[in-house]
C-alpha cells in the first residue's frame, strides 16, 4: 500500500484524529506487554535461592516468589539464576536506549509511517526470541523488544501531537499512557491463566495486528511542521538549533519531566510489585495484588485521559508529585514500623501512588514532549528526552534492589518520596503551561 503523506498543518477530522491516534498508540500496548512480561515469567524460571544472605525483605520475596504465586507450570527444564533473571529484566532498557536515540532522525529520513512498520516488525521478532527457551535467544528477544519500545516512545508523541487539534491534544496524547497500562495489565492477566512457556505465543499476535493496522494510517511530513513557522529552520544544523534559547529551555524542561517521572520510583514499583507485597507479608498473593494494582492503574489512566483538558497541565503535575510523595512515605512508614501498621497498607499506598501517578506524571511527560519542542527541534528533543528516560529506567530498576539490601525498604521508599518533593519544586518553578496553547505561544514562553 502506498504511503499517503500529509502536511501537519492540514487538519484531519476530529473522528479521524481519534482513530489514527488509537492505532499508533497501540504500539504502547505492545510495549507495555514487553515491559511487564518478566513479572509473569521470571517467578516460574528463576532457580530457588533460599540460602542467600540478603537482608532485604523485597529481595528475599523476589527470590521466593515462585512459591507465592500460582503454582508454576514447567513445560521444560529451563531455569535461570537470579543474576540471569536480572539481566533478562534489565536488557530491555538497554535496547530501549539504543532504539530511542536515533528514532527521531530515522523518522525524518524514511518517514514516520515506515518507522512505525519497522517497530511493529521488531516487536514480532522480539517475541519470537522469547518463544525459544534458551537464555541467549530470550536475551536477544528482550533486547530487540527494547529497541522497539524505545523507538515507539519517541514516535507516538511526535505523530499524535502533529495531527491533533489544540482542543483535544491532551486527550489524544493521553492514549500513550492508557495503552501502556492496558498492555501491562493484559500480560499479567494472560500470564496468570496460561503456562509461562505459552505466553509469548499469545503476545506475538499484538504487534502482528499493529502492523496491519498501521498500513491504513496517513504518513506525515516531519520537515513541514507548521505553515506559520519559518521552514528554513528545518535546514539548521543540530548545533544551530541548540544555540536557540527556546530549544535549550524546552530540552531542560523535557529532561526534567522524564527524570522526575522515573525518580518517582514508578518502574521500580511496577517491576517489583509482587516482591513488595511478599515482603510486606500481605495476605493477598503477589499475582492477585499485581493485577489489582495494574487494573487500578488502567482505570485511573482512562479517567485521567477523559479529564486531561479540564484543568491546567501544571496543576495535574503538582497534585501528582504531591500524591506520589505521600503514598511512598506511607509505604516507607509501613516497612520501617512493621508490624505496627496494618498489612493492607502496602496495597492502599500503591493504589494511591498509581492514582496520582496516572493523573499527572504518568501521561503528561509524554504528552508534553510533543508540545514543548519547536517544530524543527521536536524529533531531536523527543529522541534525547526518551533516551534519557530509558537510561533512568535502567538505573532505577538496577539500583532499587541494591538500596533495599543496603538501607532497607523503608528508607529506600522514603528516598523516592523525597524525589517527588523535588518534582513539586521543579514543576512550580520551571514547567510552562501548554494547555490550549499553540506551538508559537508555547515557544514564546521559553524566550
C-alpha positions, 0 to 999 in steps of 0.5 A: 500500500502506498504511503499517503503523506500529509502536511501537519498543518492540514487538519484531519477530522476530529473522528479521524484524529481519534482513530489514527491516534488509537492505532499508533498508540497501540504500539504502547500496548505492545510495549507495555506487554514487553515491559511487564512480561518478566513479572509473569515469567521470571517467578516460574524460571528463576532457580530457588535461592533460599540460602542467600544472605540478603537482608532485604525483605523485597529481595528475599520475596523476589527470590521466593516468589515462585512459591507465592504465586500460582503454582508454576507450570514447567513445560521444560527444564529451563531455569535461570539464576537470579543474576540471569533473571536480572539481566533478562529484566534489565536488557530491555532498557538497554535496547530501549536506549539504543532504539530511542536515540536515533528514532527521531532522525530515522523518522525524518529520513524514511518517514514516520509511517515506515518507522512505525512498520519497522517497530511493529516488525521488531516487536514480532521478532522480539517475541519470537526470541522469547518463544525459544527457551534458551537464555541467549535467544530470550536475551536477544528477544528482550533486547530487540523488544527494547529497541522497539519500545524505545523507538515507539516512545519517541514516535507516538508523541511526535505523530499524535501531537502533529495531527491533533487539534489544540482542543483535544491534544491532551486527550489524544496524547493521553492514549500513550499512557492508557495503552501502556497500562492496558498492555501491562495489565493484559500480560499479567492477566494472560500470564496468570491463566496460561503456562509461562512457556505459552505466553509469548505465543499469545503476545506475538499476535499484538504487534502482528495486528499493529502492523496491519493496522498501521498500513491504513494510517496517513504518513506525515511530513516531519520537515513541514511542521507548521505553515506559520513557522519559518521552514528554513529552520528545518535546514539548521544544523543540530548545533544551530538549533541548540544555540536557540534559547527556546530549544535549550529551555524546552530540552531542560524542561523535557529532561526534567519531566522524564527524570522526575517521572522515573525518580518517582520510583514508578518502574521500580514499583511496577517491576517489583510489585509482587516482591513488595507485597511478599515482603510486606507479608500481605495476605493477598498473593503477589499475582492477585495484588499485581493485577489489582494494582495494574487494573487500578492503574488502567482505570485511573489512566482512562479517567485521567485521559477523559479529564486531561483538558479540564484543568491546567497541565501544571496543576495535574503535575503538582497534585501528582508529585504531591500524591506520589510523595505521600503514598511512598512515605506511607509505604516507607512508614509501613516497612520501617514500623512493621508490624505496627501498621496494618498489612493492607497498607502496602496495597492502599499506598500503591493504589494511591501512588498509581492514582496520582501517578496516572493523573499527572506524571504518568501521561503528561511527560509524554504528552508534553514532549510533543508540545514543548519542542519547536517544530524543527527541534521536536524529533531531536528533543523527543529522541534525547528526552526518551533516551534519557528516560530509558537510561533512568529506567535502567538505573532505577530498576538496577539500583532499587534492589541494591538500596533495599539490601543496603538501607532497607525498604523503608528508607529506600521508599522514603528516598523516592518520596523525597524525589517527588518533593523535588518534582513539586519544586521543579514543576512550580518553578520551571514547567510552562503551561501548554494547555490550549496553547499553540506551538508559537505561544508555547515557544514564546514562553521559553524566550 
